């Protein structure tokens, strides 16, 4: 079954994410739970999952980004595409991407963008077969990690009633966990 996340999907999603860039299973800290709540409450942040026998086995994230150009049509950004190694080659990631496309169409997006860190030709072919191309745009990434023991990340949440919020999360590298948050309105 392909669907959007529900509140109690956190453990299953985190287990799946362990296969994404060899991530360790994070500790369920208050900071992690605050991020989960922010993602879950953000009407523009869609975490799509494929579930089989009660287990989350594939997923992607689709974020709808409001836009002032292109007749004020939003666009969609796809990230964290992953399928459990034991469930690959069954079309589950394609189904998740198609679900994301349906969300983007419903939200009147004029385009969808996807970034991948993979250089494997099989992965790139998978995205091409799913309808994405690598000819129209050039992507650049700037990794933001200032010196010292702490890194600062910005999570943008545009779905709150009070307006846009920026959540600054200080990451304590010595303990490998978020050390605190600050909401800026």
N, C-alpha and C positions, 0 to 999 in steps of 0.2 A: 504494500500500500504506500502510495506517495502522498505526503501531507505536510502541513506546516507543524513546527514544534508545538508541544504543549509543555506546561510548566514542569512536569515531572520527567522530562526528557534529558535533563542536564547530564546525569551519569552516563547514559548511553551515548550521548553526543561526545562527551569528553573521552570515553573509551575509544570511539572511532577516531577522534582527533589525534590520538596517540600514534596513529599510522601516518599522520600528516607531518612531514618533516621530522619524524622520530621524536615527537613531543613526549615528555614524561607525563604521567597522570598528575594533574595539579591537585594540591591540597584544597579542600573546600573551605577557604577562608571567607571572612565577611566581605573582603574586597572582591573575590571571585563571584560571590552571590549577588553583590551589588551590580556587577557587570551583567550577570545573567538577567537580573530584574530589568536593567536598562534596555538590554536587547529585546527581551520579551515584551516590554511595554511600548517600544518604539514602533509606531504604525508603518514606518518606512523600512524597517529591518525585518526581512523574512528569512528564517532558517528553514530550509526544506529538507525533509528526510525521507528515505525509503526504509520501510520497516518490514521485516520478515520474521514471523514467529515471535513477535514481541521484542525483537532486537533491531536497533538502528544500524543499518549496514551500508548506507550511502547518504550523502548530504551535499548541499551547496548553500551558499548564502547569497541572497539577492537584496541589494539595498537600492531603494528608489530615491533618487537625488533630485530635489526641486531645482528648477533651472529658469533663468531669466531670458535665455536665448531660445531660438527655434520655436517661436510663438509660445513661450513659457511652458513648453512640454518638458516633463522630467526625463531623465534617462536612468537606466538600471546598471548597476555594477555587480558583477558576479565574482565571488571569491570562495576559497576553502572548499573546492570541489574534491570530494574524496569518496572512495568506495572501499569497503573492507576487502583485503586481499583475497579472502575466501569466496567473495561474491562478485568478483570482477568478470567482465565479458558476458554479462547477462542483461545489459541495457539499463541498469538501475541509475547510473549517473546521467544517462541521456534522458531518462524519465524525470529526474530531478531538474535538469536544465530546461526541459519542456515545461514543467510546472512553473519554473521561474519566468519563462517567456510568457506564459498565460497571465501571471501577475503583472508583468511589464506592460502587456497589451491592455489589461484592465485599467491600469494606471495611466494609460495614454502616453507611454514612453516612446520617444522617437528612435532610440537605439539602446542596445545592450553592449556593455564592454566587459571583457574578461581578461584577467592577467593570470599567467601561469609561470611558475619558476622552473618548470620542466623544460629541458632541451631535447627530450626523447622524441624522436620522430613519430612514434606510435601515439604519444600523448597529443602532439600537435595535430596529427591526422584525426584523432578523436574529436578535437574541438572544431576542426574544419568540417567534418561530417555533421557536426551538430549545428552548423550554420555560421560559425565565426570565421573571420578572415584576419590575416595579419598584414594586409597590404594597405588598408585605409588610414591607419594612424600609427604613430610611433609612441611607445610608452617609455617613460623615464621614471625611475624610482630613486628617491633620496631617503636613505635610512637615517633616522634621527635618533642618535644615541650620544648625548653629550658626555664628556669625560667625567671621571669620578665614579663613585659607587652607585649613583642613581641615574636612571634613564626616565625621561618624561615622555608620555604618549598622550595624544589627544584623541578622544572618542567623540564624534559629533552625533548628536541625537536631535533630529529635527521633528520628532513626533510628539513633543510634549505640548500641552495646552498653553502653558505660559510663554511659549516661544522657543527659540533655539537655545540649547544649552551646550556648553563645552565641559566635558568631564576630564580633568587632568588626573592622570594616574601616575604616581611616582612608583617606579619599580625598584625595589631594593635588591640589587644584584648579589649582595653577600648572602641573602637568604633565598634568592630566586623566587620572590613573591612580591605582589603589589604591597606598598607600604602605606598608602593613603590616597584619598581623593579630595578634590576641591571642585565644587560646582560653581561655574561662572555664568551668570545670566546676561 
